[in-house]
Amino acid sequence: MLDMYRLMLESRRVDDRMFALNRQGRAPFVVGSSGHEAVQVASAFALDRDKDWVLPYYRDMGVALAWGMSLKDIFMAVFARADDGFSGGRQLPNHWSDRDLRVFTQSSCIGTQYPHAVGIAKALQIMGEDAVVAVFGGEGSTSEGDWHEAVNFAGIHRLPVVFITENNQYAISVPSSDGVAGSISERGPGYGMHGRRIDGNDALEVYRTVKDAVDRARRGEGPSLIEAETYRYYAHTSDDDDRLYRSREEVEEWRRQDPVVTMKQYLIEERLLSEAEEKRINQEVTDVVMAAVEKSESAPAPDDPYSHVYARLIDPGPAATVPEPAVQGPIINLITAINRSLHDVMETHPETVVFGEDVAGKKGGVFKATEGLTDRFGEGRCFNTPISESLIAGLAVGMGATKLRPIAEIQFADYIHPAFDQLVSEAARISYRSNGVWTCPIVVRVPFGGGIHGALYHSQSIEAYYAHVPGLKVVVPSNPADFKGLLTTAAEDPDPVMILEPKKLYRLVKGPYPEGEWRVPLGKASIRRNGDDLTILTYGAMVHFTMEAIPALEELGISAEVIDLRSLRPLDWPTIEASVKKTSRVLIVHEDNEFVGYGAELAAQIADKAFEWLDAPIRRYALGEVPAFPYAQELEDMLYPNPEGIIRHAQELAKY
């Protein structure tokens, strides 16, 4: 209890010092945690620091200190120094991260930590490890969809996770009466878990409650939801003026329940804290805080904003100049190749797990891509999720923080949008925001594209959204051999890789499936046909339509070089550049919208880097100004790029 009190006092002193530094103009931005000390420190004491995981949120100074993070690192982050141990000056202060202590890197996005926590907990369950995950957040975060998706999944799978809600009555300026319907803790039974509401200013009650939840989780009895009532004494951050939305009387009323003072009084009354001991602790805390400030403020500033965007940079190497040699193997269609590839990868890499909507059991996915995986590898390695796309992506991020390598399926690209934040704000930034300490080795499989009579919500092309994002790798296989090779490489890559699968080709296209070990490097295009008159850059289903157009172009006397990009990010620029220098004309073909589609970036790159080699404007053939392909076959046929359209565009370009 003395250690608990010391850490609570240290948390308060750090908070006071940070705000003082901000007022002095020495720290540009700080986040307050005063008032939360009891729930934070006592919760950490109820866990096992040698094996459990914690996912604090940015107000959890007490958790950070009680879990063993150094004061020096904390103040290095306040001053945005290079070696802060959290992000190397890339994130705001109080964004905790420590791989050795099992504190997963945290972002500023509200609620995104919850799917990560259940992903870690699911991985621990699969691996049979005797560890528990504690995840923290304010009451405002329980309004986020990620919170609901995460607690639902935790309840379904009886995961070893404890959700600790620090209800400090305000989400910035929004009072809990305007942000929370009913009781947070009473939601617990509705999600299949214990729910408990406690006094978050009473450290001993917090300890007993969290310890009980942790013990229950460790026994395999599932998750718990704890709502700890508390109050923040300072403004939301140094940029907030809390006088605008709460009264001095309200703050003073809560200060009468100050958890640090309450703990001290208890220790004095129980004769556990003498006056001399209190003075000694006070002086020691003051000294260590001041020493940490002095050491941190003078530390070197960061000087490299470009490092660690990717955990593994891809060098495409020299330009490809000739078509790749023929692949040997049985002739199968693309969907069969996807299924076999998943079997092969899961056989070769026992750390891989597959999950998504309808992927497990007899269904095996709506396209049968995952058929047989549950029977072969068991429910622990191939399991279903609820209809929760953000959860699926966030679950993958959390599992990727452990020893597992997740392969997540989003059923249709059209429904990936709820997962946008988890993919763009979380997965893509894990390496960068942790200064290279954490990686995100996940694969996300996504059927995409039109040409299947799928209408507005089963025909979308999403590549431009995700290829735009540094930190993500995006590939598009166009044949069975490439799928196997790209999946194998992606499953071994430390960065998040999105595999976009052209639905149009699932059963339309057949090709040889290579037996045994087979890899296709990320960032490497393939020349499908050599030519001299113009270059056609394409990917996915359009590769096959382009190859269908080649005989007609030859009859017209047009020699076209066809490059299957395969990898949209990273891009094989050397191969593109070499082809442009040879042909001096470029046609880009894809089925996404032309305006701000992926082809627009290709055109910009060529215009910027190879303009002097061009003899004609860069042309694009893509979807026009409609949201997606309509349902009526006649309408879809009018819009969907086809061999005839490729011939027409190539002919016009050749004549320029």
C-alpha positions as CSV (number, residue, x, y, z in Angstrom):
1,M,0.0,0.0,0.0
2,L,3.0,2.3,0.6
3,D,4.2,1.6,-2.9
4,M,0.8,2.3,-4.2
5,Y,0.6,5.6,-2.4
6,R,4.1,6.6,-3.6
7,L,3.2,5.9,-7.2
8,M,-0.1,7.8,-6.9
9,L,1.8,10.8,-5.5
10,E,4.4,10.5,-8.2
11,S,1.7,10.5,-10.9
12,R,0.2,13.7,-9.4
13,R,3.6,15.4,-9.2
14,V,4.4,14.5,-12.8
15,D,1.0,16.0,-13.8
16,D,1.7,19.2,-11.9
17,R,5.2,19.5,-13.4
18,M,4.0,18.9,-17.0
19,F,1.4,21.7,-16.7
20,A,3.9,24.0,-15.2
21,L,6.3,23.3,-18.1
22,N,3.5,24.1,-20.5
23,R,2.7,27.4,-18.8
24,Q,6.4,28.2,-19.0
25,G,6.5,27.6,-22.7
26,R,8.8,24.6,-22.4
27,A,6.3,21.9,-23.3
28,P,4.0,22.6,-26.2
29,F,1.2,20.2,-25.2
30,V,0.3,18.0,-22.1
31,V,-2.5,15.7,-21.1
32,G,-3.7,15.7,-17.5
33,S,-4.5,12.7,-15.3
34,S,-4.9,14.2,-11.9
35,G,-7.9,12.7,-10.1
36,H,-7.4,9.3,-11.8
37,E,-4.5,8.0,-9.7
38,A,-6.4,5.5,-7.6
39,V,-8.1,3.6,-10.4
40,Q,-4.9,3.6,-12.5
41,V,-2.3,2.6,-10.0
42,A,-4.5,0.1,-8.1
43,S,-5.5,-1.6,-11.4
44,A,-1.9,-2.1,-12.4
45,F,-1.2,-3.6,-8.9
46,A,-3.9,-6.2,-9.5
47,L,-2.2,-7.5,-12.6
48,D,0.9,-9.6,-13.0
49,R,3.7,-7.4,-14.5
50,D,5.7,-10.5,-15.6
51,K,3.1,-11.8,-18.0
52,D,0.0,-9.7,-18.4
53,W,-0.7,-7.0,-21.0
54,V,-1.9,-3.5,-20.5
55,L,-3.4,-1.1,-23.1
56,P,-3.6,2.3,-21.3
57,Y,-5.2,5.3,-22.9
58,Y,-3.5,8.7,-23.0
59,R,-4.7,9.8,-19.5
60,D,-3.2,6.8,-17.8
61,M,-0.1,8.3,-16.2
62,G,-0.6,6.1,-13.1
63,V,-0.8,2.9,-15.2
64,A,2.4,3.9,-17.0
65,L,4.3,4.5,-13.8
66,A,3.0,1.5,-11.9
67,W,3.7,-0.8,-14.8
68,G,7.4,0.3,-14.8
69,M,7.8,2.9,-17.4
70,S,10.6,5.4,-16.7
71,L,10.1,9.0,-15.7
72,K,12.8,9.9,-18.1
73,D,10.9,8.4,-21.0
74,I,7.7,10.1,-19.9
75,F,9.4,13.6,-19.9
76,M,11.4,12.8,-23.1
77,A,8.0,12.4,-24.7
78,V,6.8,15.7,-23.2
79,F,9.8,17.5,-24.7
80,A,9.5,15.4,-28.0
81,R,13.0,14.0,-27.8
82,A,14.5,11.4,-30.0
83,D,14.9,8.6,-27.5
84,D,11.7,8.9,-25.6
85,G,11.1,5.1,-25.7
86,F,7.6,5.5,-26.9
87,S,7.6,7.1,-30.4
88,G,10.8,9.0,-30.9
89,G,9.0,12.4,-31.0
90,R,6.4,11.3,-33.5
91,Q,3.4,11.2,-31.2
92,L,1.9,13.5,-28.6
93,P,3.0,13.0,-24.9
94,N,1.3,10.2,-22.9
95,H,1.1,7.8,-25.9
96,W,2.5,4.8,-24.2
97,S,4.4,1.9,-25.8
98,D,6.8,-0.7,-24.5
99,R,7.3,-4.1,-26.1
100,D,9.3,-5.6,-23.2
101,L,6.6,-4.6,-20.8
102,R,3.8,-5.7,-23.1
103,V,2.3,-2.2,-23.5
104,F,1.0,-2.1,-27.0
105,T,1.6,1.2,-28.9
106,Q,-1.3,3.6,-28.6
107,S,-2.8,6.2,-30.8
108,S,-4.9,9.3,-30.2
109,C,-8.0,7.8,-31.8
110,I,-10.7,7.2,-29.2
111,G,-11.7,3.5,-28.7
112,T,-9.4,1.9,-31.2
113,Q,-7.5,0.2,-28.4
114,Y,-10.4,-2.1,-27.6
115,P,-10.2,-4.4,-30.7
116,H,-6.5,-4.5,-30.2
117,A,-7.0,-5.7,-26.7
118,V,-9.4,-8.5,-27.6
119,G,-7.0,-9.4,-30.5
120,I,-4.2,-9.9,-28.0
121,A,-6.5,-11.7,-25.6
122,K,-7.7,-14.0,-28.4
123,A,-4.1,-14.8,-29.3
124,L,-3.3,-15.6,-25.7
125,Q,-6.3,-17.9,-25.6
126,I,-5.2,-19.7,-28.8
127,M,-1.7,-20.1,-27.6
128,G,-2.8,-21.3,-24.2
129,E,-0.9,-18.7,-22.3
130,D,-1.7,-17.9,-18.7
131,A,-2.0,-14.1,-19.2
132,V,-4.7,-11.4,-19.0
133,V,-5.2,-8.2,-20.9
134,A,-6.3,-5.0,-19.2
135,V,-7.6,-2.2,-21.5
136,F,-8.4,1.3,-20.2
137,G,-10.5,4.1,-21.6
138,G,-12.8,7.0,-20.5
139,E,-16.5,6.8,-20.5
140,G,-16.6,8.7,-23.7
141,S,-14.9,5.9,-25.5
142,T,-17.8,3.5,-24.7
143,S,-19.9,5.4,-27.3
144,E,-17.5,4.3,-30.1
145,G,-18.4,1.4,-32.3
146,D,-15.1,-0.2,-31.6
147,W,-15.9,-0.5,-27.9
148,H,-19.2,-2.3,-28.6
149,E,-17.7,-4.6,-31.3
150,A,-14.8,-5.5,-29.0
151,V,-16.8,-6.3,-25.8
152,N,-19.2,-8.3,-27.9
153,F,-16.4,-10.4,-29.3
154,A,-14.8,-10.8,-25.9
155,G,-18.1,-12.0,-24.5
156,I,-18.7,-14.5,-27.3
157,H,-15.2,-16.1,-26.9
158,R,-14.9,-15.7,-23.1
159,L,-11.6,-13.9,-23.5
160,P,-9.2,-13.2,-20.7
161,V,-9.6,-9.4,-20.9
162,V,-10.7,-6.8,-18.3
163,F,-12.3,-3.6,-19.6
164,I,-11.7,-0.7,-17.2
165,T,-13.7,2.4,-17.8
166,E,-12.5,5.5,-16.0
167,N,-15.7,7.5,-15.8
168,N,-14.5,11.0,-15.1
169,Q,-17.9,12.6,-16.0
170,Y,-16.7,14.4,-19.1
171,A,-15.6,13.6,-22.7
172,I,-13.7,16.9,-23.1
173,S,-16.7,19.2,-22.5
174,V,-19.5,16.8,-23.0
175,P,-21.0,15.6,-19.7
176,S,-21.6,11.9,-19.3
177,S,-25.4,12.7,-19.1
178,D,-25.1,13.7,-22.8
179,G,-22.8,10.9,-23.8
180,V,-23.8,7.8,-22.0
181,A,-27.3,6.2,-21.9
182,G,-27.9,4.3,-18.7
183,S,-25.1,2.6,-16.8
184,I,-21.9,1.4,-18.5
185,S,-21.3,-1.4,-16.0
186,E,-24.9,-2.7,-16.4
187,R,-24.1,-3.3,-20.1
188,G,-21.8,-6.1,-19.0
189,P,-24.4,-8.9,-18.7
190,G,-25.8,-7.9,-22.0
191,Y,-22.4,-8.7,-23.6
192,G,-22.0,-11.9,-21.6
193,M,-19.7,-10.7,-18.9
194,H,-19.5,-9.5,-15.3
195,G,-20.2,-5.8,-14.8
196,R,-19.3,-3.8,-11.7
197,R,-19.5,-0.1,-10.8
198,I,-17.1,1.1,-8.2
199,D,-15.7,4.2,-6.5
200,G,-12.6,5.0,-8.6
201,N,-11.2,7.2,-5.9
202,D,-10.9,4.3,-3.4
203,A,-7.6,2.5,-4.4
204,L,-8.3,-0.5,-2.2
205,E,-11.8,-1.1,-3.7
206,V,-10.3,-0.7,-7.1
207,Y,-7.6,-3.2,-6.3
208,R,-10.1,-5.8,-4.9
209,T,-12.4,-5.4,-7.9
210,V,-9.8,-5.6,-10.6
211,K,-8.0,-8.5,-8.8
212,D,-11.2,-10.5,-8.7
213,A,-11.8,-9.8,-12.5
214,V,-8.2,-10.7,-13.3
215,D,-8.4,-14.0,-11.3
216,R,-11.7,-14.8,-13.0
217,A,-10.2,-14.2,-16.4
218,R,-7.1,-16.3,-15.6
219,R,-9.4,-19.2,-14.6
220,G,-11.0,-19.1,-18.0
221,E,-14.2,-17.6,-16.8
222,G,-14.2,-14.8,-19.3
223,P,-14.1,-11.0,-19.4
224,S,-15.2,-8.3,-17.0
225,L,-16.4,-4.7,-17.4
226,I,-15.5,-2.3,-14.6
227,E,-16.8,1.2,-14.4
228,A,-14.8,3.3,-12.0
229,E,-16.3,6.6,-11.0
230,T,-13.7,9.4,-10.8
231,Y,-13.0,12.9,-11.9
232,R,-10.2,14.8,-13.7
233,Y,-9.1,17.9,-11.8
234,Y,-7.4,19.7,-14.7
235,A,-8.6,20.5,-18.1
236,H,-8.8,17.8,-20.8
237,T,-5.4,19.0,-22.1
238,S,-3.3,22.1,-22.0
239,D,-5.3,23.4,-25.0
240,D,-8.6,23.1,-23.2
241,D,-10.3,25.7,-21.0
242,D,-12.5,23.7,-18.6
243,R,-13.9,26.9,-17.0
244,L,-16.2,27.1,-20.0
245,Y,-18.2,24.0,-19.2
246,R,-17.8,23.2,-15.4
247,S,-18.1,25.3,-12.3
248,R,-15.4,25.9,-9.6
249,E,-17.9,24.5,-7.1
250,E,-18.2,21.2,-9.0
251,V,-14.4,20.8,-9.2
252,E,-14.0,21.6,-5.5
253,E,-16.7,19.1,-4.5
254,W,-14.9,16.3,-6.3
255,R,-11.5,17.5,-4.8
256,R,-12.9,16.6,-1.4
257,Q,-12.6,13.0,-2.6
258,D,-9.0,13.4,-3.8
259,P,-7.7,9.8,-4.2
260,V,-4.1,10.7,-3.2
261,V,-5.3,12.5,0.0
262,T,-7.7,9.7,0.8
263,M,-5.0,7.1,0.4
264,K,-2.6,9.1,2.6
265,Q,-5.2,9.5,5.3
266,Y,-6.0,5.8,5.3
267,L,-2.3,5.0,5.7
268,I,-1.9,7.5,8.6
269,E,-5.0,6.2,10.4
270,E,-3.8,2.6,10.0
271,R,-0.4,3.7,11.4
272,L,1.3,2.6,8.1
273,L,2.7,6.1,7.3
274,S,4.5,8.2,9.8
275,E,5.1,11.9,9.5
276,A,8.8,11.3,8.8
277,E,8.0,8.7,6.2
278,E,5.6,11.0,4.5
279,K,8.2,13.7,4.3
280,R,10.8,11.3,2.9
281,I,8.4,10.0,0.2
282,N,7.5,13.5,-0.7
283,Q,11.1,14.6,-1.1
284,E,12.1,11.5,-3.0
285,V,9.2,11.9,-5.5
286,T,10.1,15.6,-5.9
287,D,13.7,14.8,-6.5
288,V,13.2,12.1,-9.1
289,V,10.7,14.1,-11.0
290,M,13.0,17.1,-11.2
291,A,16.0,14.9,-12.2
292,A,13.9,13.4,-15.0
293,V,12.9,16.8,-16.3
294,E,16.5,18.0,-16.3
295,K,17.9,14.9,-18.1
296,S,15.0,14.8,-20.6
297,E,14.9,18.5,-21.6
298,S,18.6,18.5,-22.7
299,A,18.4,15.3,-24.7
300,P,18.8,15.4,-28.5
301,A,15.9,16.2,-30.7
302,P,14.7,13.8,-33.4
303,D,16.2,14.4,-36.8
304,D,14.7,11.7,-39.2
305,P,11.0,12.0,-40.0
306,Y,11.2,9.3,-42.7
307,S,12.4,6.2,-40.9
308,H,10.2,3.3,-39.8
309,V,7.3,4.0,-42.1
310,Y,7.7,0.4,-43.1
311,A,9.3,-2.3,-41.0
312,R,10.7,-3.8,-44.2
313,L,11.4,-1.5,-47.1
314,I,11.0,-3.1,-50.6
315,D,13.6,-2.5,-53.3
316,P,12.1,-3.6,-56.6
317,G,15.6,-4.0,-58.0
318,P,16.4,-3.8,-61.7
319,A,13.6,-3.4,-64.2
320,A,11.9,-6.4,-65.6
321,T,12.6,-6.6,-69.3
322,V,11.1,-9.9,-70.5
323,P,8.1,-12.0,-69.6
324,E,8.5,-14.3,-66.6
325,P,9.1,-18.0,-67.4
326,A,6.1,-20.3,-67.6
327,V,4.9,-21.8,-64.3
328,Q,4.6,-25.5,-64.0
329,G,1.7,-27.2,-62.1
330,P,-1.9,-28.3,-62.3
331,I,-4.4,-26.0,-64.1
332,I,-6.9,-24.6,-61.6
333,N,-9.1,-21.5,-61.3
334,L,-8.3,-18.5,-59.1
335,I,-10.7,-19.3,-56.2
336,T,-9.3,-22.8,-56.0
337,A,-5.8,-21.4,-55.9
338,I,-6.7,-19.1,-53.1
339,N,-8.1,-22.0,-51.1
340,R,-5.0,-24.1,-51.7
341,S,-2.7,-21.2,-51.0
342,L,-4.3,-20.7,-47.6
343,H,-3.9,-24.4,-46.8
344,D,-0.3,-24.3,-47.9
345,V,0.5,-21.2,-45.9
346,M,-1.2,-22.4,-42.7
347,E,0.6,-25.7,-43.1
348,T,4.0,-24.1,-43.5
349,H,3.5,-21.4,-40.9
350,P,1.7,-22.7,-37.8
351,E,1.6,-19.2,-36.4
352,T,-1.0,-18.1,-39.0
353,V,-4.7,-17.8,-38.2
354,V,-7.6,-17.1,-40.5
355,F,-10.8,-15.3,-39.5
356,G,-13.6,-13.2,-40.9
357,E,-17.3,-13.4,-41.6
358,D,-18.6,-16.9,-42.6
359,V,-15.0,-18.3,-43.1
360,A,-15.2,-21.2,-40.7
361,G,-17.0,-24.5,-40.7
362,K,-18.9,-26.0,-43.6
363,K,-19.6,-22.6,-45.2
364,G,-16.0,-21.9,-45.9
365,G,-16.7,-18.3,-47.0
366,V,-19.2,-16.9,-49.4
367,F,-16.9,-17.7,-52.3
368,K,-15.6,-21.0,-50.7
369,A,-12.1,-19.5,-50.4
370,T,-11.6,-20.8,-46.8
371,E,-13.4,-24.1,-47.3
372,G,-11.8,-27.0,-45.3
373,L,-9.5,-24.8,-43.2
374,T,-11.4,-25.3,-39.9
375,D,-11.6,-29.1,-40.5
376,R,-7.9,-29.2,-41.2
377,F,-6.5,-26.8,-38.7
378,G,-9.1,-26.5,-36.0
379,E,-11.4,-23.8,-34.7
380,G,-8.5,-22.0,-33.0
381,R,-6.8,-21.3,-36.3
382,C,-9.9,-20.6,-38.5
383,F,-12.9,-19.0,-36.8
384,N,-15.8,-16.8,-37.6
385,T,-16.3,-13.2,-36.5
386,P,-19.5,-11.2,-36.1
387,I,-20.4,-8.7,-38.9
388,S,-17.9,-6.2,-37.5
389,E,-15.4,-5.0,-40.1
390,S,-13.7,-2.6,-37.7
391,L,-13.3,-5.4,-35.2
392,I,-11.9,-7.8,-37.9
393,A,-9.2,-5.3,-38.8
394,G,-8.5,-4.3,-35.2
395,L,-8.5,-7.9,-34.1
396,A,-5.8,-8.6,-36.7
397,V,-3.7,-5.6,-35.4
398,G,-3.9,-6.9,-31.8
399,M,-3.1,-10.5,-32.8
400,G,-0.2,-9.3,-34.8
401,A,1.3,-7.8,-31.7
402,T,1.8,-11.3,-30.3
403,K,3.5,-14.4,-31.9
404,L,0.6,-15.0,-34.3
405,R,0.3,-13.9,-37.9
406,P,-3.3,-13.2,-38.7
407,I,-4.9,-13.4,-42.1
408,A,-8.2,-11.6,-42.0
409,E,-10.9,-11.7,-44.6
410,I,-13.2,-8.8,-45.4
411,Q,-16.1,-10.4,-47.2
412,F,-16.5,-7.7,-49.9
413,A,-14.5,-4.6,-50.5
414,D,-17.7,-2.6,-50.5
415,Y,-18.0,-3.3,-46.7
416,I,-14.5,-2.5,-45.7
417,H,-15.2,1.1,-45.0
418,P,-16.1,0.7,-41.3
419,A,-12.6,-0.7,-40.9
420,F,-10.9,2.3,-42.5
421,D,-9.8,3.8,-39.2
422,Q,-8.3,0.6,-38.0
423,L,-6.4,0.1,-41.2
424,V,-5.3,3.6,-41.9
425,S,-4.9,5.2,-38.4
426,E,-3.8,2.0,-36.7
427,A,-2.3,-0.8,-38.8
428,A,-0.5,1.5,-41.2
429,R,1.1,3.6,-38.5
430,I,2.2,0.9,-36.0
431,S,5.8,0.9,-37.1
432,Y,6.1,4.6,-37.6
433,R,4.4,5.7,-34.4
434,S,6.4,3.2,-32.2
435,N,9.7,4.3,-33.8
436,G,10.1,0.8,-35.3
437,V,9.7,-1.0,-32.0
438,W,6.4,-2.7,-33.0
439,T,5.4,-4.2,-36.3
440,C,2.0,-5.1,-37.7
441,P,2.5,-8.4,-39.6
442,I,-1.1,-8.8,-40.9
443,V,-2.6,-9.8,-44.1
444,V,-6.1,-8.6,-45.1
445,R,-7.8,-10.4,-48.0
446,V,-10.5,-8.4,-49.8
447,P,-12.6,-9.5,-52.9
448,F,-13.0,-6.4,-55.0
449,G,-14.1,-5.1,-58.4
450,G,-17.1,-5.4,-60.8
451,G,-18.1,-7.4,-63.8
452,I,-20.2,-9.9,-61.7
453,H,-23.7,-8.4,-61.8
454,G,-23.0,-7.2,-58.2
455,A,-24.5,-3.7,-58.3
456,L,-23.5,-0.7,-56.2
457,Y,-22.5,-2.6,-53.1
458,H,-20.7,-5.7,-54.4
459,S,-18.6,-4.1,-57.2
460,Q,-16.5,-1.4,-55.7
461,S,-12.8,-0.9,-56.4
462,I,-11.0,0.5,-53.3
463,E,-7.4,0.4,-54.2
464,A,-6.9,4.2,-54.5
465,Y,-8.0,4.7,-50.9
466,Y,-5.4,2.3,-49.5
467,A,-2.6,2.6,-51.9
468,H,-2.6,6.3,-50.8
469,V,-1.5,5.4,-47.3
470,P,2.2,5.1,-46.3
471,G,2.7,2.1,-44.1
472,L,0.3,-0.2,-46.0
473,K,1.3,-2.5,-48.8
474,V,-1.3,-3.3,-51.5
475,V,-1.1,-6.1,-54.0
476,V,-3.5,-7.4,-56.7
477,P,-2.9,-10.9,-58.1
478,S,-4.3,-11.7,-61.5
479,N,-3.6,-15.5,-61.7
480,P,-3.3,-18.6,-59.5
481,A,0.5,-18.6,-59.4
482,D,0.8,-15.0,-58.4
483,F,-1.8,-15.4,-55.7
484,K,0.1,-18.2,-54.0
485,G,3.4,-16.3,-54.4
486,L,2.1,-13.0,-53.1
487,L,0.2,-14.6,-50.1
488,T,3.3,-16.5,-49.1
489,T,5.4,-13.4,-49.2
490,A,2.8,-11.3,-47.5
491,A,2.4,-13.8,-44.6
492,E,6.1,-13.5,-44.0
493,D,6.2,-9.7,-44.2
494,P,6.4,-7.6,-41.0
495,D,4.1,-4.9,-42.5
496,P,0.3,-4.9,-43.1
497,V,-0.4,-6.2,-46.6
498,M,-3.8,-5.9,-48.3
499,I,-4.5,-8.5,-51.0
500,L,-7.2,-7.3,-53.4
501,E,-8.7,-10.3,-55.1
502,P,-10.5,-9.6,-58.5
503,K,-13.9,-11.4,-58.0
504,K,-14.4,-11.3,-61.7
505,L,-11.5,-13.8,-62.1
506,Y,-12.4,-16.2,-59.3
507,R,-13.9,-18.8,-61.7
508,L,-13.2,-17.1,-65.0
509,V,-9.5,-17.4,-65.1
510,K,-7.4,-20.6,-64.9
511,G,-3.7,-21.1,-64.7
512,P,-1.0,-23.4,-63.4
513,Y,-0.6,-23.7,-59.6
514,P,3.0,-24.1,-58.6
515,E,3.6,-26.9,-56.1
516,G,6.0,-26.6,-53.2
517,E,7.7,-23.4,-52.2
518,W,6.7,-20.4,-54.3
519,R,7.1,-16.7,-53.7
520,V,6.4,-13.6,-55.6
521,P,8.2,-10.5,-54.3
522,L,6.2,-7.5,-53.2
523,G,6.9,-4.4,-55.3
524,K,7.7,-6.3,-58.5
525,A,5.7,-6.0,-61.7
526,S,5.4,-8.7,-64.3
527,I,5.8,-8.1,-68.1
528,R,3.0,-10.2,-69.6
529,R,4.0,-9.3,-73.2
530,N,6.9,-7.3,-74.8
531,G,6.0,-4.5,-77.2
532,D,7.5,-1.5,-78.9
533,D,4.7,0.9,-79.8
534,L,3.0,1.6,-76.5
535,T,2.9,0.5,-72.8
536,I,-0.3,-0.7,-71.2
537,L,-0.2,-0.5,-67.4
538,T,-2.9,-2.6,-65.7
539,Y,-3.7,-5.0,-62.9
540,G,-6.3,-7.5,-61.7
541,A,-9.1,-8.4,-64.1
542,M,-8.0,-5.9,-66.6
543,V,-4.8,-7.8,-67.3
544,H,-6.8,-10.6,-68.9
545,F,-9.0,-8.2,-70.9
546,T,-5.8,-6.4,-72.1
547,M,-4.3,-9.7,-73.2
548,E,-7.6,-10.5,-75.0
549,A,-7.1,-7.3,-77.0
550,I,-3.5,-8.1,-78.1
551,P,-4.4,-10.2,-81.2
552,A,-6.6,-7.4,-82.6
553,L,-3.9,-4.8,-81.9
554,E,-1.4,-6.9,-83.7
555,E,-3.6,-7.1,-86.7
556,L,-3.8,-3.3,-86.6
557,G,0.0,-3.2,-86.6
558,I,0.3,-2.0,-83.0
559,S,2.9,-3.7,-80.8
560,A,1.8,-3.2,-77.1
561,E,3.8,-4.0,-74.0
562,V,1.6,-5.2,-71.2
563,I,2.7,-4.7,-67.6
564,D,0.8,-6.4,-64.8
565,L,1.7,-4.2,-61.9
566,R,0.7,-6.8,-59.3
567,S,2.0,-4.5,-56.5
568,L,0.3,-1.1,-56.3
569,R,2.3,-0.1,-53.2
570,P,5.2,-0.4,-53.3
571,L,5.3,0.3,-57.0
572,D,7.9,-1.2,-59.4
573,W,9.0,2.1,-60.9
574,P,12.1,0.8,-62.6
575,T,10.0,-1.6,-64.8
576,I,7.5,1.1,-65.7
577,E,10.3,3.6,-66.5
578,A,12.2,1.2,-68.7
579,S,9.0,0.4,-70.7
580,V,8.1,4.1,-71.1
581,K,11.6,4.9,-72.4
582,K,11.1,2.1,-74.9
583,T,7.6,2.8,-76.2
584,S,7.1,6.5,-75.4
585,R,3.3,6.0,-75.1
586,V,1.3,4.9,-72.1
587,L,-2.3,3.6,-71.6
588,I,-3.4,2.9,-68.1
589,V,-6.4,0.5,-67.7
590,H,-8.3,-0.1,-64.5
591,E,-11.9,-0.5,-63.4
592,D,-11.9,2.0,-60.6
593,N,-13.1,5.6,-61.2
594,E,-10.8,7.5,-63.5
595,F,-11.0,10.7,-61.4
596,V,-8.5,10.4,-58.6
597,G,-8.3,6.7,-59.3
598,Y,-5.0,4.8,-59.0
599,G,-4.2,5.5,-62.6
600,A,-4.1,9.2,-61.9
601,E,-1.0,8.6,-59.6
602,L,0.6,6.5,-62.3
603,A,0.1,9.2,-64.8
604,A,1.5,11.8,-62.4
605,Q,4.6,9.7,-61.7
606,I,5.3,9.2,-65.4
607,A,4.7,12.8,-66.2
608,D,7.0,13.9,-63.4
609,K,9.8,11.4,-63.9
610,A,9.8,10.4,-67.6
611,F,8.2,13.4,-69.4
612,E,11.0,13.8,-71.8
613,W,10.5,10.2,-73.1
614,L,6.8,10.7,-74.0
615,D,5.6,11.2,-77.6
616,A,1.9,11.4,-76.6
617,P,-0.3,12.3,-73.7
618,I,-0.8,9.6,-71.0
619,R,-4.2,8.1,-71.5
620,R,-6.5,6.3,-69.1
621,Y,-9.3,3.9,-69.6
622,A,-11.4,3.4,-66.5
623,L,-14.8,3.8,-64.9
624,G,-16.6,7.1,-65.5
625,E,-18.4,9.4,-63.0
626,V,-20.7,6.9,-61.3
627,P,-20.5,5.6,-57.8
628,A,-20.1,1.9,-58.9
629,F,-21.4,-0.5,-61.4
630,P,-25.2,-0.7,-61.7
631,Y,-27.1,-3.9,-61.3
632,A,-28.7,-4.2,-64.7
633,Q,-26.5,-6.1,-67.1
634,E,-27.0,-3.7,-69.9
635,L,-25.9,-0.8,-67.7
636,E,-22.9,-2.6,-66.3
637,D,-21.8,-3.6,-69.8
638,M,-21.9,0.0,-70.9
639,L,-19.5,1.0,-68.1
640,Y,-17.2,-2.0,-67.4
641,P,-13.9,-1.7,-69.3
642,N,-13.6,-4.4,-72.0
643,P,-11.2,-5.6,-74.7
644,E,-13.0,-3.5,-77.4
645,G,-12.5,-0.4,-75.3
646,I,-8.8,-1.2,-74.8
647,I,-8.4,-1.7,-78.5
648,R,-10.0,1.7,-79.2
649,H,-8.0,3.6,-76.7
650,A,-4.7,2.0,-77.8
651,Q,-5.5,2.7,-81.4
652,E,-6.2,6.4,-80.7
653,L,-3.0,6.6,-78.7
654,A,-0.9,4.9,-81.3
655,K,-2.1,7.4,-83.9
656,Y,-1.3,10.5,-81.9
